[in-house]
Amino acid sequence: MTDDRPGNRISAWRPPVPGIAEVFHARFTEHAYPVHTHDTWSLMLLDDGSVDFTVDRRRHGAAGAGPVILLPPGVPHDGRTAHPSGFRKRVLYLATTVLPERLTGAAVDGPVHGDGVLRHGIHRLHRALAHRGDEFEAESGLALVRDRLLHHLRAPGAGAPGREAGRVAAALRELLDSRISTGVSLDEAAGILRVHPTHLIRCFRQSYGLPPHGYLTGRRVDRARRLLLAGQRPAEVATAVGFYDQSHLNRHFTRHLGITPGRYAAGPGRGRPG
């Protein structure tokens, strides 16, 4: 959707991911926010342009593709374009279950972060949130972003994997193998295994070299290959192996194998999967 001023473009939605109240993407060529507050954290990626803003009556600025801006709940702030070309941003509104309100003071003291690792993690999280069916990937991405933000706010996060990493990773892999078709949320897996979600991801990555959602997607694609070669239609295969719909299957299948499910099943190598 767009607002009433030429050149301004806005899209917003509420994803089915616990802890994220809203996703907001905007391109502003002419806009000034009045002073206001939110009951959530505002985590913003500046994708281009420049912005000028005030947090708790302290003036800040950010420009270019790179800065991450974190605004705490309940603290008055404003914002405006700082150049005639405007700016483009992506914002996640995070519940206080993700970041506690006690970290407000640290966030007010330093709202702008030039952290490439954090930016990349938020970018990947936005990418996962743009597609139905990638909620497990989004939950994992949110856990890692949260841990990085806690680092910047100097709050304790999940510890580094220790000697138990292999045991934890093996238990999660067994759980994922048993839930290929039905799936499992990160919080549910953490509850079953009694491990902090971020620690769970780190243990799995350390042991197997990929994140849990990447492993689960790979297993689903592998199972889809066999069903396609057995003659099942892509739409049937998608739901059978746990993808949200055929479009979800097509996207991940093509990313893994460089070919669509329909072409894969109809090709000359049918019956001889690699």
C-alpha positions in Angstrom: 0.0 0.0 0.0 1.0 3.7 -0.3 0.3 6.8 1.7 -1.1 10.0 0.2 2.2 11.7 -0.7 3.9 10.9 -4.1 7.0 8.8 -3.7 6.1 7.4 -0.3 5.5 3.6 -0.2 4.6 1.5 2.8 3.8 -2.2 3.4 3.1 -3.8 6.8 2.0 -7.2 8.1 1.9 -9.3 11.3 3.8 -12.5 10.8 2.9 -15.7 12.6 6.2 -15.6 14.6 6.1 -15.2 18.4 7.7 -12.0 19.6 7.3 -10.0 16.4 4.3 -7.8 16.6 4.7 -6.2 13.1 6.9 -6.0 10.1 7.0 -2.6 8.4 8.8 -1.6 5.2 8.7 1.9 4.0 10.2 4.3 1.4 9.8 7.9 2.4 10.7 10.8 0.2 8.9 13.3 2.4 7.8 12.5 5.9 8.3 13.6 9.5 7.1 11.5 12.4 5.7 13.5 15.4 7.0 12.7 18.9 5.4 9.4 19.9 6.1 6.1 21.8 5.6 2.4 21.1 4.8 -0.4 23.5 7.3 -2.6 21.6 11.0 -2.3 20.6 11.6 -0.9 17.2 14.4 -2.5 15.3 15.2 -0.7 12.1 17.5 -1.3 9.1 18.3 1.7 7.1 18.7 0.5 3.5 19.5 3.8 1.9 19.2 7.5 2.3 19.5 9.4 5.6 17.3 9.9 8.6 17.4 12.3 11.5 15.7 11.4 14.8 15.4 12.2 18.5 15.3 9.6 21.3 14.5 10.9 24.8 15.3 14.5 23.5 18.7 13.4 22.3 19.4 14.1 18.6 20.8 11.3 16.3 21.4 10.7 12.7 22.1 7.8 10.3 22.9 7.5 6.6 23.6 5.0 4.0 23.0 1.3 3.7 24.3 -0.2 6.9 23.1 1.3 10.2 20.9 -0.6 12.6 18.7 1.5 14.9 17.1 0.1 18.1 14.5 2.2 19.9 13.1 1.0 23.2 9.4 0.8 24.3 7.9 3.7 26.1 10.6 6.3 25.2 9.5 9.3 23.2 11.1 9.6 19.8 10.5 11.2 16.4 12.0 10.9 12.9 12.3 12.7 9.6 13.9 12.6 6.2 17.3 14.3 6.3 17.8 14.6 2.5 15.6 15.4 -0.4 16.0 11.9 -1.8 14.4 10.5 1.4 15.2 7.1 2.9 14.2 3.4 2.8 13.9 1.3 5.9 12.7 -2.0 7.2 11.4 -2.3 10.8 10.6 -5.1 13.2 8.5 -4.3 16.1 9.6 -6.7 18.9 7.7 -7.6 22.0 9.2 -7.2 25.4 9.4 -10.9 25.6 12.2 -10.7 23.1 14.1 -7.9 24.8 13.3 -6.9 28.4 12.3 -3.4 29.3 15.1 -3.2 31.8 17.5 -2.7 28.9 15.9 0.6 27.9 18.6 2.8 29.4 21.4 1.1 27.5 19.3 1.4 24.3 18.7 5.1 24.8 22.4 5.7 25.4 23.3 4.1 22.0 20.5 3.6 19.6 22.6 3.3 16.4 24.8 0.2 15.7 27.2 -0.2 12.9 27.4 -4.0 13.2 27.6 -5.9 10.0 26.9 -9.3 11.6 23.8 -7.9 13.2 22.6 -6.2 10.0 23.1 -9.5 8.0 21.1 -11.4 10.6 18.2 -8.9 10.5 18.3 -8.9 6.7 18.0 -12.8 6.7 15.2 -12.5 9.2 13.3 -10.1 7.0 13.8 -12.5 4.1 12.4 -15.4 6.0 9.4 -13.4 7.3 8.5 -12.5 3.7 7.5 -16.1 2.9 4.8 -18.3 4.5 6.1 -21.6 5.6 9.6 -20.3 6.8 8.5 -19.6 10.3 11.0 -22.1 11.8 13.8 -20.2 10.0 12.4 -16.9 11.2 12.3 -18.1 14.8 15.9 -19.2 14.6 16.9 -15.9 13.0 15.1 -13.9 15.7 16.9 -15.9 18.4 20.3 -15.1 16.9 19.4 -11.4 16.4 18.2 -11.2 20.0 21.5 -12.6 21.2 23.5 -10.1 19.2 21.4 -7.2 20.5 21.9 -8.5 24.1 25.6 -8.3 23.4 25.4 -4.7 22.4 23.2 -3.9 25.4 25.7 -5.7 27.6 23.2 -8.1 28.9 24.0 -11.8 29.3 22.8 -14.0 26.5 23.1 -17.7 25.8 26.5 -19.2 26.5 28.8 -20.7 23.9 28.4 -24.4 23.2 30.4 -26.5 25.6 31.1 -30.2 25.9 27.4 -31.0 25.8 27.1 -29.5 22.3 27.2 -32.9 20.5 24.6 -34.4 22.8 22.2 -31.4 22.4 22.7 -31.4 18.6 22.0 -35.1 18.3 18.9 -34.8 20.4 17.6 -31.9 18.2 18.5 -33.8 15.0 16.5 -36.8 16.3 13.5 -34.5 17.1 13.7 -32.9 13.6 13.9 -36.3 11.9 10.7 -37.3 13.7 8.9 -34.1 12.7 9.8 -33.7 9.0 6.2 -33.5 7.9 4.7 -31.8 10.9 7.5 -29.5 11.8 8.4 -28.0 15.2 8.8 -24.5 16.5 12.1 -23.3 18.0 10.4 -22.6 21.4 8.8 -26.1 21.4 12.1 -27.8 20.6 13.8 -25.8 23.3 11.2 -26.7 25.8 11.3 -30.4 24.9 15.1 -30.5 25.2 15.3 -28.0 28.1 17.9 -25.8 26.3 17.9 -22.1 25.6 16.8 -21.5 21.9 20.0 -19.7 21.0 22.2 -22.3 22.6 20.2 -25.0 20.8 21.0 -23.3 17.4 24.7 -22.9 18.2 25.1 -26.5 19.4 23.5 -27.8 16.2 25.6 -25.5 13.9 28.8 -26.4 15.7 28.1 -30.1 15.4 26.6 -30.3 11.9 27.8 -27.2 10.1 24.3 -25.7 9.3 21.4 -24.3 11.3 18.5 -26.5 12.4 16.0 -24.9 9.9 18.5 -25.6 7.1 18.8 -29.2 8.1 15.0 -29.6 8.2 14.5 -28.0 4.8 17.2 -30.3 3.3 15.5 -33.4 4.7 12.2 -32.2 3.3 13.7 -31.6 -0.2 15.3 -35.0 -0.1 12.0 -36.7 0.7 10.3 -34.6 -1.9 12.7 -35.9 -4.6 11.8 -39.5 -3.8 8.0 -38.8 -3.9 8.3 -36.9 -7.2 10.2 -39.7 -8.8 7.6 -42.1 -7.5 5.0 -40.2 -9.6 3.3 -37.9 -7.1 2.3 -34.4 -8.2 4.2 -31.4 -6.8 1.1 -30.1 -5.0 0.7 -33.4 -3.2 4.3 -33.7 -2.4 4.5 -30.2 -0.9 2.0 -31.0 1.9 3.3 -34.6 2.3 6.8 -33.4 3.2 5.8 -30.4 5.4 6.0 -27.4 3.0 3.3 -24.8 3.4 2.2 -25.1 -0.3 3.5 -25.9 -3.8 5.1 -22.4 -4.1 7.0 -23.0 -0.8 8.2 -26.3 -2.2 9.2 -24.8 -5.5 11.3 -22.1 -3.9 13.3 -24.3 -1.7 13.5 -27.2 -4.2 14.9 -24.9 -6.9 17.4 -23.3 -4.5 18.7 -26.7 -3.5 18.7 -28.4 -6.9 18.6 -25.6 -9.5 15.4 -27.1 -11.1 11.7 -26.9 -10.4 10.0 -30.0 -8.9 7.9 -30.5 -12.1 11.0 -30.5 -14.3 12.9 -32.7 -12.0 10.3 -35.4 -12.1 9.9 -35.2 -15.9 13.6 -35.2 -16.7 15.6 -38.0 -18.3 17.1 -39.0 -15.0 13.8 -40.0 -13.6 14.1 -42.9 -11.2 17.8 -42.3 -10.6 18.1 -39.6 -7.9 21.6 -38.4 -7.1 
